[in-house]
Amino acid sequence: MTRATTVRAVLALAVLAVSGWLVATRPPNLGLDLRGGTQIVLETKDGELAKANADTTDEALEVLRRRVDQLGVSEPSLARSGERRIIVELPGVTDPEEAVKVLGRTAQLTFHPVLGLADPAKSGSTTLIDEDGRDTLELGPAAIDGALIEEARAVTGQLGERTIDIEFRGRGPGAWQDLTGKAACAPVGDPTRRVAIVLDGKIISSPQVNPDIACDVGITGGRTSITGQFTADEAKDLALLVRAGGLPVPVEVIEQRIVGPSLGAAAIEASARAAVIGLIATILFIIAVYRLVGGLAAIALVAYGLISYAALLAIGATLTLPGLAGFVLAIGIAVDANVLVFERAREEHAEGRRSLSGSMTTGFKQAWSAIIDSNITTLLAAGLLFFLAAGPVRGFGVTLSIGVVASMFTALVLTRVLTGFALRRGLIKRHPKVSGLAGIGAVRRWLEAKGPDLMGRRRLWMGISAGLVVVALAGILVRDINWGVEFTGGRLVEYSTTDPVSVDKAREAVGDAGLDRAVVNASGDGNVSVRSGSFSDADESRVRAALAELGGGAERIRDETIGPSLGVELRNKALIALGVALLVQLAYLAIRFRWQWALATVLALAHDVILLVGAFAWFGRPVDGVFLAAVLTVIGYSVNDTVVVFDRVRELVRNPQRRQFATLANLGCLQTVPRTVNTGLGALFVLVALAVLGRDSLVDFAVALLIGIIAGTYSSVFLAAPLAIVFESRPGGLVGKLAVRASVKTTGGRAQQRRRAPTRTTPAASRKG
């Protein structure tokens, strides 16, 4: 055993040991859709600066969303109900008092000039007692408000005092310099040399401007500090409130309750059973195709699940349905990395120059670039989704990032250790077919026999893709998109039943009444809430009758129109994050490959997303938060698939055995077909099981992924590659360059060649080897 192998083995054992310890000792943090949590209903009130209406309530909702994110509660749901109410759902929060304390504060932070001391008996909006309770100060109009604050951090000074460091933005630095410059014109010790910092109508700090600050010059740099009698927790909460922004109007908590999960226990159990069945089918398929090394890859796949789950526990991530979507995609990537290596090892062994273990080692080396490029593009997107997006989109980015790193570790470290050990055994050397690497596989044998010229019909494939896009767009225009309640809002009706009703039975009754996609929650004390985007009066009558029969009577106690839980800011952040992610991926692919190939990849990706949205439009299925998770998953899979194809084409272009670029592109596609088929089937087993055996919204999630993965697999070969040929046909492209190189060789010129790439795709190519 070499030193490198020993290091890999020790590292793998250490990671597995730590992962096992985390899984055994830390409970999972499930989201509201899986475990339930707390529901808080807030109502906005008229304030001094603004009236409570739909607009100010929407502004308050976005501020509250930022506060919830700062609290560390993952995957929150916030929606406006009517004009003045906000419904906040916090997953996993069973003691909501602290959250209510922070959410309910107005946090209107303002900076005022001090006009002088006031009569203690005098009262008014411009007269306040300072932080020490000694002086009553008369304040001028606010010069700076919370909207001009960029950042606020709680820090501890050298003497242990608690300080809030504040950084201004926009016109804030200039306003702060002007405010302090005017105050500096007063004599030292004069009250008018002070600046009052007011939070929610109370002075929290009123320092004097330092003597070294010149009159009308002020403090430059756009930064200041608030020092007060704060505890560590108070300083942290204050920084959080200042950073998240002040509410435009006051809010009042009018209701709070613990609610059950939005996905019923039966749905979770059925879906978990389907996932296990699909995973077992995937493992059996890998073993059937790759035999011994497939079995070892299956062990690595199980280890991947353990490691990635442990990593989520270690960072305290909240597991929700969108997060699990990233987990599903990472499973596909984990399978794909192993398949890439195995197919490369098969090719190498078929050349007859290396042993089984040598072929596997070379397989890892040759598959390295494809694995790295596909995973880096996925990590770039996942990282940008985490930093730029919010809510469920951010959760998807976290889970996907962890999954990608874990999949690379298991494929490149654990699988390599296991296969390296097994392939050196004497039994395997005497019976090489057991290894799974001795044969080239049924798909490759068929390709060698047929040798189809796929790129020769590239106009046909591009025409089919264009037709499919037209059909999808027609579905969007004719049938329209069935936006889910998260995007459009809907109706919320709450009932009080005579006898307590479990959430699962209530959900089943509401589904039987015709609202199978409604969000149903039961508090356990006889209250049942039903939320749905399409909720007519006739639907409401049927639901009430079903609940009355179930609970011995039902009374409607609340009926409100609610706003979307995926707020405007969250949706905008998601779109911005996706746009930036695509641009970064485009730049990376242009650097690693060519800009023509990068553009072809992005266009193929757009094709896949349009087909998925169009299919759901034709089917009339809801486009909601679950669908959003599926779209993100499809984007990751589609880019990953296309990068693998172009990686092989790049290798062939560097070592051209065929001089025409279209021929090289065709050969690259054919050589990656076995990997595409095996990886795709591995992912489809899990999705088909979820679609057939799953429950509730998980079925739509599985169907969306099935459509997206099939579209992505098709587009990587039949759209991205033909588009690359079209783009390379322009002046300066590879079509002309390779034609010149071929002409030079034909006339006796010399063309430098590196080690040739595998060409076992047609009988003719095989004879050249």
PyMOL commands that set and color helices and strands:
alter all, ss='L'
color gray80, all
select helices_A, chain A and resi 3-25+54-71+97-103+146-148+172-183+191-193+232-244+265-315+321-350+356-388+391-422+426-430+432-435+442-450+455-478+485-488+503-512+537-551+568-592+595-619+625-654+661-693+697-718+720-728+734-746+763-768
alter helices_A, ss='H'
color red, helices_A
select strands_A, chain A and resi 29-30+37-44+77-81+85-91+109-117+127-129+136-139+144-145+149-156+162-168+195-199+202-205+223-228+251-259+318-319+482-483+490-497+519-522+527-532+554-562+622-623
alter strands_A, ss='S'
color yellow, strands_A
deselect
rebuild
show_as cartoon
